[in-house]
């Protein structure tokens, strides 16, 4: 069962949008599991927001609902972001 969507912080969404524009590599923590992703797109579908990208190691496409992200680390800025609500 999928729980109702909980919006992430506007600042974290902004980071994801810039990452998509620049096709940046980010390090995500999702339910305690680390995932590297090259961000390709961030978008809303219905009342939920998603991230599409690709695993840089094997090229597998990734589709992630934004409220499943515990934190993200941008190594180019050496900064960690958490999805506190807007």
N, CA, C and O atoms as a MOPAC input file, in Angstrom:
PM7 MOZYME 1SCF
protein

 N      0.83600 1    -1.18800 1     0.00000 1
 C      0.00000 1     0.00000 1     0.00000 1
 C      0.87700 1     1.24700 1     0.00000 1
 O      1.82800 1     1.34100 1     0.77600 1
 N      0.56300 1     2.18900 1    -0.85800 1
 C      1.30600 1     3.43300 1    -0.95400 1
 C      0.65700 1     4.46300 1    -0.04500 1
 O     -0.55200 1     4.68400 1    -0.10500 1
 N      1.47200 1     5.09400 1     0.80000 1
 C      0.93700 1     6.10900 1     1.70100 1
 C      0.70500 1     7.41000 1     0.93700 1
 O      1.21200 1     7.59300 1    -0.16900 1
 N     -0.07100 1     8.31300 1     1.54400 1
 C     -0.33200 1     9.59200 1     0.88700 1
 C      0.96600 1    10.40200 1     0.82100 1
 O      1.81000 1    10.32800 1     1.71300 1
 N      1.09700 1    11.16100 1    -0.23500 1
 C      2.32100 1    11.91100 1    -0.49200 1
 C      2.51200 1    13.02500 1     0.52900 1
 O      1.57200 1    13.74900 1     0.85700 1
 N      3.74100 1    13.15600 1     1.03000 1
 C      4.13700 1    14.22300 1     1.93400 1
 C      5.14000 1    15.11900 1     1.20200 1
 O      6.24700 1    14.67200 1     0.90300 1
 N      4.78000 1    16.37100 1     0.90700 1
 C      5.68700 1    17.25100 1     0.14800 1
 C      7.04300 1    17.41000 1     0.82700 1
 O      7.14400 1    17.42500 1     2.05300 1
 N      8.08800 1    17.53000 1     0.00000 1
 C      9.42300 1    17.78300 1     0.52600 1
 C      9.62800 1    19.29100 1     0.61900 1
 O      8.79900 1    20.06900 1     0.14900 1
 N     10.73500 1    19.69400 1     1.22700 1
 C     11.00800 1    21.12600 1     1.37300 1
 C     11.25700 1    21.76600 1     0.01100 1
 O     11.76700 1    21.13300 1    -0.91300 1
 N     10.88900 1    23.01900 1    -0.08300 1
 C     11.10600 1    23.76400 1    -1.32600 1
 C     12.59300 1    23.85200 1    -1.64900 1
 O     12.97400 1    23.77300 1    -2.81700 1
 N     13.43300 1    24.01500 1    -0.64000 1
 C     14.87600 1    24.12100 1    -0.89600 1
 C     15.43300 1    22.81300 1    -1.45000 1
 O     16.29500 1    22.83800 1    -2.32900 1
 N     14.96100 1    21.68200 1    -0.95700 1
 C     15.42900 1    20.40000 1    -1.48300 1
 C     14.91700 1    20.19000 1    -2.90800 1
 O     15.64200 1    19.66900 1    -3.75600 1
 N     13.68500 1    20.58700 1    -3.17300 1
 C     13.13400 1    20.49100 1    -4.53000 1
 C     13.96400 1    21.34400 1    -5.49300 1
 O     14.24600 1    20.92500 1    -6.61600 1
 N     14.35000 1    22.53600 1    -5.04900 1
 C     15.17600 1    23.41700 1    -5.87900 1
 C     16.51100 1    22.76000 1    -6.21300 1
 O     16.98400 1    22.85100 1    -7.34600 1
 N     17.11500 1    22.10500 1    -5.23700 1
 C     18.38300 1    21.39800 1    -5.45400 1
 C     18.19700 1    20.31400 1    -6.51600 1
 O     19.04300 1    20.14300 1    -7.39400 1
 N     17.08200 1    19.58500 1    -6.42600 1
 C     16.81000 1    18.51900 1    -7.39100 1
 C     16.57100 1    19.08100 1    -8.79700 1
 O     17.00300 1    18.48400 1    -9.78300 1
 N     15.89200 1    20.21300 1    -8.89000 1
 C     15.66100 1    20.83900 1   -10.20200 1
 C     16.97400 1    21.25600 1   -10.86200 1
 O     17.17400 1    21.02800 1   -12.05500 1
 N     17.86000 1    21.86300 1   -10.08700 1
 C     19.16000 1    22.26600 1   -10.61800 1
 C     19.96700 1    21.03200 1   -11.01200 1
 O     20.63600 1    21.02300 1   -12.04500 1
 N     19.90100 1    19.99700 1   -10.18800 1
 C     20.60500 1    18.75200 1   -10.50600 1
 C     20.10900 1    18.16900 1   -11.82300 1
 O     20.90200 1    17.65100 1   -12.60800 1
 N     18.80000 1    18.24700 1   -12.07200 1
 C     18.23900 1    17.74100 1   -13.32400 1
 C     18.72000 1    18.57300 1   -14.51300 1
 O     19.04400 1    18.02100 1   -15.56400 1
 N     18.76700 1    19.88000 1   -14.35500 1
 C     19.23800 1    20.75100 1   -15.43700 1
 C     20.69000 1    20.45600 1   -15.80200 1
 O     21.07700 1    20.51600 1   -16.97000 1
 N     21.48700 1    20.13500 1   -14.78200 1
 C     22.92200 1    19.91200 1   -14.98100 1
 C     23.29000 1    18.43000 1   -15.10100 1
 O     24.45900 1    18.08800 1   -15.28200 1
 N     22.27600 1    17.54800 1   -14.99700 1
 C     22.51000 1    16.09600 1   -15.04100 1
 C     23.56900 1    15.69400 1   -14.01300 1
 O     24.51600 1    14.96800 1   -14.31700 1
 N     23.37500 1    16.19400 1   -12.77300 1
 C     24.33200 1    15.97900 1   -11.69800 1
 C     24.19700 1    14.60700 1   -11.05500 1
 O     23.13000 1    13.99200 1   -11.06000 1
 N     25.29800 1    14.15700 1   -10.50900 1
 C     25.32900 1    12.95000 1    -9.70800 1
 C     25.02900 1    13.32300 1    -8.25700 1
 O     25.69000 1    14.18700 1    -7.68100 1
 N     24.02700 1    12.66400 1    -7.67100 1
 C     23.69500 1    12.86500 1    -6.26700 1
 C     23.73400 1    11.52600 1    -5.54800 1
 O     23.61000 1    10.46600 1    -6.16200 1
 N     23.90800 1    11.59800 1    -4.23800 1
 C     23.88800 1    10.41700 1    -3.37900 1
 C     22.63100 1    10.52000 1    -2.52200 1
 O     22.50400 1    11.44000 1    -1.71500 1
 N     21.70300 1     9.58000 1    -2.69400 1
 C     20.44200 1     9.59300 1    -1.95800 1
 C     20.44000 1     8.51700 1    -0.88800 1
 O     21.04100 1     7.45600 1    -1.05700 1
 N     19.76300 1     8.79900 1     0.20800 1
 C     19.44800 1     7.78400 1     1.20400 1
 C     17.93900 1     7.56900 1     1.12500 1
 O     17.15100 1     8.48600 1     1.35700 1
 N     17.55600 1     6.33300 1     0.79000 1
 C     16.14100 1     5.97700 1     0.65600 1
 C     15.88100 1     4.79500 1     1.56800 1
 O     16.37100 1     3.69100 1     1.32800 1
 N     15.10800 1     5.03200 1     2.61500 1
 C     14.82600 1     3.98000 1     3.60800 1
 C     16.11000 1     3.34000 1     4.11100 1
 O     16.17700 1     2.12300 1     4.28200 1
 N     17.12800 1     4.16000 1     4.34600 1
 C     18.38800 1     3.68400 1     4.89000 1
 C     19.33100 1     3.06200 1     3.88000 1
 O     20.43400 1     2.64700 1     4.23800 1
 N     18.91400 1     2.99000 1     2.61300 1
 C     19.76500 1     2.42200 1     1.56100 1
 C     20.36000 1     3.55900 1     0.74000 1
 O     19.64600 1     4.47300 1     0.32700 1
 N     21.65900 1     3.50100 1     0.50600 1
 C     22.31000 1     4.53400 1    -0.28800 1
 C     22.18800 1     4.21900 1    -1.77700 1
 O     22.34400 1     3.07500 1    -2.20500 1
 N     21.90600 1     5.26500 1    -2.55000 1
 C     21.74100 1     5.11800 1    -3.99800 1
 C     22.38600 1     6.30700 1    -4.68600 1
 O     22.04400 1     7.45300 1    -4.39300 1
 N     23.31700 1     6.04900 1    -5.59800 1
 C     23.85200 1     7.11200 1    -6.43700 1
 C     22.94500 1     7.22200 1    -7.65700 1
 O     22.46000 1     6.21700 1    -8.17800 1
 N     22.72500 1     8.45100 1    -8.10100 1
 C     21.84000 1     8.66900 1    -9.24200 1
 C     22.29600 1     9.89200 1   -10.02300 1
 O     22.67300 1    10.91000 1    -9.44400 1
 N     22.25600 1     9.77900 1   -11.33400 1
 C     22.41000 1    10.94800 1   -12.18900 1
 C     20.99400 1    11.43400 1   -12.45200 1
 O     20.19000 1    10.72700 1   -13.05900 1
 N     20.69400 1    12.63400 1   -11.99700 1
 C     19.33200 1    13.16700 1   -12.05800 1
 C     19.03200 1    13.66200 1   -13.46700 1
 O     19.78600 1    14.45400 1   -14.03200 1
 N     17.91700 1    13.18500 1   -14.02900 1
 C     17.51300 1    13.57300 1   -15.37600 1
 C     16.27300 1    14.44900 1   -15.39700 1
 O     16.14200 1    15.31800 1   -16.26000 1
 N     15.35300 1    14.23000 1   -14.44600 1
 C     14.09500 1    14.98300 1   -14.46100 1
 C     13.46000 1    14.96700 1   -13.07300 1
 O     13.57600 1    13.99000 1   -12.33300 1
 N     12.79600 1    16.05300 1   -12.74000 1
 C     11.99700 1    16.16800 1   -11.51400 1
 C     10.64700 1    16.72200 1   -11.95200 1
 O     10.58700 1    17.72000 1   -12.67000 1
 N      9.56300 1    16.07600 1   -11.52000 1
 C      8.25400 1    16.48300 1   -12.01100 1
 C      7.14400 1    16.03800 1   -11.07000 1
 O      7.34300 1    15.19200 1   -10.19800 1
 N      5.97800 1    16.62700 1   -11.26800 1
 C      4.78500 1    16.25300 1   -10.50800 1
 C      3.86300 1    15.45100 1   -11.41100 1
 O      3.73900 1    15.72300 1   -12.60500 1
 N      3.22000 1    14.45800 1   -10.81100 1
 C      2.20900 1    13.66800 1   -11.51300 1
 C      1.06700 1    13.49800 1   -10.53500 1
 O      1.21200 1    12.86200 1    -9.49100 1
 N     -0.06900 1    14.07500 1   -10.88400 1
 C     -1.16200 1    14.10500 1    -9.92200 1
 C     -0.74800 1    14.98300 1    -8.75700 1
 O     -0.33600 1    16.12500 1    -8.95800 1
 N     -0.85300 1    14.46700 1    -7.54900 1
 C     -0.45500 1    15.22900 1    -6.36100 1
 C      0.84700 1    14.72100 1    -5.76800 1
 O      1.15000 1    14.98400 1    -4.60500 1
 N      1.62100 1    13.98900 1    -6.57200 1
 C      2.89900 1    13.44900 1    -6.11800 1
 C      4.03500 1    14.00400 1    -6.97400 1
 O      3.82600 1    14.42800 1    -8.11000 1
 N      5.25600 1    13.99100 1    -6.39800 1
 C      6.43400 1    14.48300 1    -7.11400 1
 C      7.43900 1    13.34000 1    -7.24700 1
 O      7.59800 1    12.51700 1    -6.34500 1
 N      8.11600 1    13.31500 1    -8.40400 1
 C      9.01900 1    12.21500 1    -8.71500 1
 C     10.34500 1    12.71200 1    -9.26800 1
 O     10.47500 1    13.84500 1    -9.73100 1
 N     11.31600 1    11.82100 1    -9.20100 1
 C     12.64400 1    12.04700 1    -9.74400 1
 C     12.93100 1    10.88600 1   -10.68900 1
 O     12.76100 1     9.72500 1   -10.31600 1
 N     13.35900 1    11.18900 1   -11.89400 1
 C     13.82100 1    10.16700 1   -12.82200 1
 C     15.30900 1    10.36700 1   -13.01900 1
 O     15.79600 1    11.49400 1   -13.10700 1
 N     16.01300 1     9.26800 1   -13.08500 1
 C     17.44800 1     9.33000 1   -13.28300 1
 C     17.97800 1     7.99300 1   -13.72000 1
 O     17.23500 1     7.10600 1   -14.13900 1
 N     19.29400 1     7.87000 1   -13.61200 1
 C     19.95100 1     6.64500 1   -14.03900 1
 C     21.06400 1     6.30700 1   -13.03900 1
 O     21.75900 1     7.19200 1   -12.53900 1
 N     21.21400 1     5.01900 1   -12.76200 1
 C     22.30000 1     4.55100 1   -11.90600 1
 C     23.60500 1     4.71400 1   -12.69700 1
 O     23.72300 1     4.16400 1   -13.79200 1
 N     24.58800 1     5.45800 1   -12.16700 1
 C     25.80800 1     5.72500 1   -12.92800 1
 C     26.68600 1     4.48900 1   -13.12300 1
 O     27.57400 1     4.49700 1   -13.97500 1
 N     26.45400 1     3.43900 1   -12.35500 1
 C     27.29800 1     2.25200 1   -12.42600 1
 C     26.83600 1     1.24000 1   -13.46300 1
 O     27.65400 1     0.54100 1   -14.06100 1
 N     25.51400 1     1.16000 1   -13.67900 1
 C     25.00900 1     0.12800 1   -14.58600 1
 C     24.00600 1     0.65700 1   -15.61700 1
 O     23.52200 1    -0.10400 1   -16.45400 1
 N     23.69000 1     1.96000 1   -15.56000 1
 C     22.79400 1     2.56100 1   -16.53800 1
 C     21.32200 1     2.22700 1   -16.37300 1
 O     20.50900 1     2.56400 1   -17.23400 1
 N     20.96700 1     1.56400 1   -15.26800 1
 C     19.57000 1     1.20700 1   -15.03500 1
 C     18.76200 1     2.46300 1   -14.70400 1
 O     19.16100 1     3.23700 1   -13.83400 1
 N     17.63100 1     2.67600 1   -15.38400 1
 C     16.76400 1     3.82700 1   -15.08400 1
 C     16.17800 1     3.71300 1   -13.67700 1
 O     15.84300 1     2.61900 1   -13.22500 1
 N     16.05700 1     4.84400 1   -12.99300 1
 C     15.49500 1     4.89500 1   -11.64200 1
 C     14.33000 1     5.87400 1   -11.62100 1
 O     14.39500 1     6.94500 1   -12.22600 1
 N     13.27400 1     5.50200 1   -10.92700 1
 C     12.07700 1     6.32300 1   -10.77400 1
 C     11.78200 1     6.36900 1    -9.27100 1
 O     11.46200 1     5.34600 1    -8.66500 1
 N     11.89200 1     7.55800 1    -8.67600 1
 C     11.81300 1     7.68000 1    -7.21900 1
 C     10.77000 1     8.72300 1    -6.83500 1
 O     10.78800 1     9.84600 1    -7.33700 1
 N      9.85200 1     8.33700 1    -5.93200 1
 C      8.90600 1     9.30000 1    -5.37300 1
 C      9.67700 1    10.12700 1    -4.34500 1
 O     10.33800 1     9.56700 1    -3.47100 1
 N      9.59500 1    11.45600 1    -4.44400 1
 C     10.46000 1    12.33000 1    -3.65500 1
 C     10.30800 1    12.17000 1    -2.14700 1
 O     11.28400 1    12.33700 1    -1.41700 1
 N      9.11600 1    11.85200 1    -1.66500 1
 C      8.96400 1    11.74400 1    -0.21300 1
 C      9.52700 1    10.44100 1     0.35400 1
 O      9.43700 1    10.21000 1     1.56000 1
 N     10.10900 1     9.58200 1    -0.49500 1
 C     10.79400 1     8.39000 1     0.01100 1
 C     12.26400 1     8.66900 1     0.30100 1
 O     12.95900 1     7.82300 1     0.86500 1
 N     12.74300 1     9.85800 1    -0.08300 1
 C     14.14900 1    10.23300 1     0.13000 1
 C     14.33000 1    10.71400 1     1.56700 1
 O     13.67300 1    11.65700 1     2.00800 1
 N     15.24000 1    10.04300 1     2.29200 1
 C     15.56700 1    10.44200 1     3.67200 1
 C     16.50900 1    11.64300 1     3.67500 1
 O     16.36400 1    12.55400 1     4.49100 1
 N     17.46800 1    11.63800 1     2.76300 1
 C     18.41100 1    12.74500 1     2.62700 1
 C     19.11100 1    12.61800 1     1.28500 1
 O     19.09200 1    11.56100 1     0.65400 1
 N     19.73000 1    13.71700 1     0.85900 1
 C     20.55100 1    13.66700 1    -0.34300 1
 C     21.83500 1    14.41400 1    -0.08300 1
 O     21.86600 1    15.39800 1     0.65600 1
 N     22.89300 1    13.93100 1    -0.70300 1
 C     24.20900 1    14.54600 1    -0.57100 1
 C     24.68700 1    14.95200 1    -1.95100 1
 O     24.72500 1    14.14000 1    -2.87500 1
 N     25.05200 1    16.21700 1    -2.07600 1
 C     25.60000 1    16.76200 1    -3.31200 1
 C     27.09800 1    16.92200 1    -3.09300 1
 O     27.53500 1    17.86200 1    -2.42900 1
 N     27.89100 1    16.00000 1    -3.65300 1
 C     29.33900 1    16.02000 1    -3.41900 1
 C     30.01600 1    17.23300 1    -4.06000 1
 O     31.07100 1    17.66300 1    -3.59400 1
 N     29.43100 1    17.78900 1    -5.11400 1
 C     30.03600 1    18.95600 1    -5.75900 1
 C     29.96500 1    20.18600 1    -4.85500 1
 O     30.76900 1    21.10900 1    -4.99100 1
 N     29.00400 1    20.19400 1    -3.93600 1
 C     28.87300 1    21.30200 1    -2.99500 1
 C     29.19600 1    20.87600 1    -1.56600 1
 O     29.19800 1    21.69900 1    -0.65100 1
 N     29.47200 1    19.57600 1    -1.38100 1
 C     29.75700 1    19.00800 1    -0.07100 1
 C     28.66600 1    19.37700 1     0.93600 1
 O     28.94300 1    19.82600 1     2.04800 1
 N     27.41300 1    19.17200 1     0.50800 1
 C     26.27100 1    19.57200 1     1.33800 1
 C     25.20300 1    18.48600 1     1.33900 1
 O     24.93800 1    17.85000 1     0.31900 1
 N     24.59000 1    18.28400 1     2.51900 1
 C     23.51900 1    17.31800 1     2.67400 1
 C     22.20500 1    18.06600 1     2.86400 1
 O     22.15400 1    19.08700 1     3.55000 1
 N     21.14900 1    17.54900 1     2.25100 1
 C     19.81000 1    18.13300 1     2.35300 1
 C     18.84700 1    17.06800 1     2.87500 1
 O     18.98800 1    15.88500 1     2.56700 1
 N     17.87000 1    17.50100 1     3.66400 1
 C     16.83100 1    16.60500 1     4.16900 1
 C     15.47300 1    17.14400 1     3.73100 1
 O     15.31200 1    18.34900 1     3.54000 1
 N     14.48900 1    16.24400 1     3.57100 1
 C     13.20300 1    16.63700 1     2.98500 1
 C     12.17000 1    17.18900 1     3.94600 1
 O     11.01100 1    16.78000 1     3.88400 1
 N     12.53700 1    18.09300 1     4.82400 1
 C     11.55600 1    18.70000 1     5.71600 1
 C     10.48100 1    19.37100 1     4.88000 1
 O     10.76200 1    19.91800 1     3.81300 1
 N      9.26400 1    19.32700 1     5.36200 1
 C      8.14700 1    19.89000 1     4.58900 1
 C      8.28600 1    21.38900 1     4.39100 1
 O      8.88100 1    22.09300 1     5.20700 1
 N      7.72300 1    21.85800 1     3.29000 1
 C      7.67200 1    23.28900 1     2.94000 1
 C      6.87000 1    24.04500 1     3.98400 1
 O      6.70700 1    25.26000 1     3.87600 1

